[in-house]
Amino acid sequence: MPKVAKDVCLCGFVVYCELSLQVAYGTWVEKTTHATAGNYRGKLLGGIDAQLIVKAALTGRRISPSMRPTFCCDNLGIVHHGNHPKHPLPEKQRQGNTIHVFKHLIATMGSNNRMQHVFAHLNEVLCSNQLTIEEKLNCIADRLASEALVKAVASNTFISSCSPFEDLRLLVNGIKVTGSAQQAISSFWGSKVAHELFHDRRIVN
């Protein structure tokens, strides 16, 4: 929702129990930078949020091999990362630090998780009775996230950008690096040197 804020990303999650038919839901809204915030990061935050909720529910309990929580997302890239949690990431991976936390949570969950793709915004083209339960839950998550963004921006209330279970955090010039560390450091160094040369040599009046 760039018309509301370009340096803010958001997520909504819904947890549904097939046995009790109970539903839990929540939202996160994060303020970072214009370059970092975006739809992809928001989807990742939602994935981390859902993993943390299920991890908390499973902690200290016996996990049967037949237990296989299904996590749905409307982004194919995130579904791929979730289904291959032990695959390494390339150095230039966009949102690499957040993906690392997401994959770590899945790899250490202790249950046989499964990621499943679901198409987004189907409520705009189909009637409610034509949607699967996963599609309905995804539509609810999107609506919750949109409402949360407006409230967060109005109240200037955001979550911390320090992700749980984040084992490495790199800051360059006080700004958290979310992608390529090499690119972030090179860009900052190049900009700094350019400014020094500009002021030392007085290229222009």
C-alpha positions as CSV (number, residue, x, y, z in Angstrom):
1,M,0.0,0.0,0.0
2,P,2.5,2.6,-1.2
3,K,-0.1,5.4,-1.1
4,V,-0.2,5.0,2.7
5,A,3.5,4.7,3.3
6,K,6.5,3.7,1.2
7,D,8.8,2.7,4.0
8,V,6.4,0.4,5.8
9,C,5.6,-3.3,5.2
10,L,3.0,-5.4,6.9
11,C,1.6,-8.9,7.3
12,G,-1.4,-10.7,8.5
13,F,-1.6,-14.4,9.6
14,V,-4.4,-16.7,10.4
15,V,-4.0,-20.1,12.3
16,Y,-6.9,-22.5,11.8
17,C,-7.4,-25.8,13.7
18,E,-9.2,-28.4,11.7
19,L,-10.2,-30.4,14.8
20,S,-11.6,-27.6,17.0
21,L,-12.5,-25.2,14.1
22,Q,-10.9,-22.4,16.3
23,V,-9.1,-19.5,14.6
24,A,-6.3,-17.3,15.9
25,Y,-5.0,-14.3,13.9
26,G,-2.6,-11.4,14.2
27,T,-0.7,-8.7,12.3
28,W,2.7,-7.2,12.2
29,V,3.6,-3.7,10.8
30,E,7.3,-2.9,10.4
31,K,8.9,0.5,9.5
32,T,12.3,0.2,7.7
33,T,13.4,2.0,4.6
34,H,12.0,2.7,1.2
35,A,14.5,0.2,-0.3
36,T,13.8,-2.5,2.2
37,A,10.0,-2.4,2.7
38,G,7.9,-4.2,0.1
39,N,5.3,-6.9,-0.6
40,Y,7.9,-9.7,-0.6
41,R,9.2,-8.8,2.9
42,G,5.7,-8.5,4.2
43,K,4.9,-12.1,3.0
44,L,8.1,-13.3,4.7
45,L,7.1,-11.5,8.0
46,G,3.8,-13.3,7.8
47,G,5.6,-16.6,7.4
48,I,7.8,-16.0,10.3
49,D,4.9,-14.9,12.4
50,A,2.9,-18.1,11.7
51,Q,6.0,-20.3,12.3
52,L,6.5,-18.6,15.7
53,I,2.9,-19.2,16.8
54,V,3.0,-22.9,15.8
55,K,6.5,-23.3,17.4
56,A,5.2,-21.9,20.7
57,A,2.2,-24.3,20.6
58,L,4.4,-27.3,20.0
59,T,7.1,-26.5,22.5
60,G,7.1,-29.0,25.4
61,R,4.6,-31.3,23.7
62,R,5.0,-34.7,22.1
63,I,5.0,-34.3,18.4
64,S,3.6,-37.3,16.5
65,P,5.2,-38.2,13.1
66,S,1.8,-37.9,11.6
67,M,1.5,-34.2,12.6
68,R,2.0,-32.2,9.5
69,P,1.0,-28.5,9.8
70,T,0.3,-26.9,6.5
71,F,1.4,-23.3,5.9
72,C,-0.1,-21.5,3.0
73,C,1.2,-18.4,1.2
74,D,0.3,-16.6,-2.0
75,N,4.0,-16.2,-3.0
76,L,5.6,-19.1,-4.8
77,G,9.1,-18.0,-3.9
78,I,8.4,-18.2,-0.2
79,V,6.6,-21.5,-0.6
80,H,9.8,-22.8,-2.3
81,H,12.0,-21.6,0.5
82,G,9.7,-23.1,3.1
83,N,9.7,-26.5,1.4
84,H,13.5,-26.5,1.2
85,P,14.6,-25.0,4.5
86,K,18.1,-26.5,4.5
87,H,19.1,-25.2,1.0
88,P,21.7,-22.5,1.2
89,L,20.9,-19.0,0.0
90,P,23.0,-17.0,-2.6
91,E,24.9,-14.1,-1.2
92,K,22.9,-11.6,-3.3
93,Q,19.5,-13.1,-2.1
94,R,17.0,-10.3,-1.7
95,Q,15.6,-10.2,1.9
96,G,18.2,-12.9,2.7
97,N,18.4,-12.2,6.4
98,T,14.6,-12.6,6.8
99,I,14.5,-15.7,4.6
100,H,17.3,-17.2,6.8
101,V,15.2,-16.7,9.9
102,F,12.1,-18.2,8.2
103,K,14.1,-21.3,7.0
104,H,15.7,-21.7,10.4
105,L,12.3,-21.8,12.1
106,I,11.0,-24.4,9.7
107,A,14.1,-26.6,9.9
108,T,14.1,-26.6,13.7
109,M,10.3,-26.9,14.2
110,G,10.3,-30.6,15.0
111,S,7.3,-31.4,12.9
112,N,6.9,-32.3,9.3
113,N,5.8,-29.0,8.0
114,R,4.5,-28.4,4.5
115,M,4.2,-25.2,2.5
116,Q,1.4,-24.8,0.0
117,H,0.7,-22.1,-2.5
118,V,-2.7,-20.4,-2.6
119,F,-3.8,-17.7,-5.1
120,A,-4.3,-14.2,-3.7
121,H,-7.4,-12.0,-3.8
122,L,-9.7,-14.7,-5.2
123,N,-12.6,-13.1,-3.2
124,E,-12.5,-10.3,-5.8
125,V,-13.4,-12.8,-8.6
126,L,-15.2,-15.7,-6.9
127,C,-18.1,-16.0,-4.4
128,S,-17.4,-17.1,-0.9
129,N,-18.9,-20.5,-1.4
130,Q,-16.5,-21.1,-4.3
131,L,-13.4,-20.6,-2.1
132,T,-11.5,-23.3,-0.3
133,I,-10.8,-22.9,3.4
134,E,-7.2,-22.0,2.6
135,E,-8.3,-19.3,0.1
136,K,-10.7,-17.9,2.6
137,L,-8.1,-17.7,5.3
138,N,-5.7,-16.0,2.9
139,C,-8.3,-13.4,2.1
140,I,-8.8,-12.8,5.8
141,A,-5.1,-12.4,6.4
142,D,-4.9,-9.8,3.6
143,R,-7.8,-7.8,5.0
144,L,-6.3,-7.8,8.5
145,A,-3.0,-6.7,7.2
146,S,-4.4,-3.7,5.3
147,E,-6.4,-2.6,8.3
148,A,-3.3,-2.9,10.5
149,L,-1.2,-0.8,8.2
150,V,-3.6,2.2,8.4
151,K,-3.8,2.0,12.2
152,A,0.0,1.6,12.6
153,V,0.8,4.6,10.4
154,A,-1.8,6.7,12.1
155,S,-0.5,5.8,15.6
156,N,3.2,5.6,14.5
157,T,3.4,2.1,16.2
158,F,5.6,-0.5,14.6
159,I,7.4,-3.8,15.5
160,S,11.1,-4.0,16.0
161,S,13.1,-5.0,12.9
162,C,15.2,-7.4,15.0
163,S,13.8,-10.8,14.1
164,P,13.5,-13.6,16.7
165,F,16.2,-16.2,16.3
166,E,18.3,-13.9,14.1
167,D,21.9,-15.1,14.7
168,L,23.6,-12.4,12.7
169,R,22.6,-8.7,12.2
170,L,24.7,-6.4,10.0
171,L,24.3,-2.6,10.1
172,V,25.9,-0.3,7.5
173,N,25.8,3.4,8.5
174,G,23.2,2.5,11.1
175,I,20.9,0.8,8.6
176,K,20.1,-2.9,8.8
177,V,21.3,-4.9,5.7
178,T,18.6,-7.1,4.4
179,G,20.1,-8.3,1.1
180,S,23.7,-8.5,-0.2
181,A,26.3,-7.5,2.5
182,Q,28.9,-7.0,-0.2
183,Q,26.6,-4.7,-2.2
184,A,25.6,-2.7,0.9
185,I,29.2,-2.2,2.0
186,S,30.5,-1.4,-1.5
187,S,27.7,1.1,-2.1
188,F,28.3,2.9,1.3
189,W,32.0,3.0,0.8
190,G,31.7,4.3,-2.8
191,S,29.3,7.0,-1.7
192,K,31.5,8.0,1.2
193,V,34.6,8.3,-1.1
194,A,32.7,10.2,-3.7
195,H,31.6,12.8,-1.1
196,E,35.2,13.1,0.2
197,L,36.6,13.6,-3.3
198,F,33.8,16.1,-4.1
199,H,34.6,18.2,-1.0
200,D,38.4,17.9,-1.2
201,R,38.8,18.8,-4.8
202,R,35.9,21.3,-5.0
203,I,34.9,20.0,-8.4
204,V,32.1,22.7,-8.5
205,N,31.7,26.0,-6.9
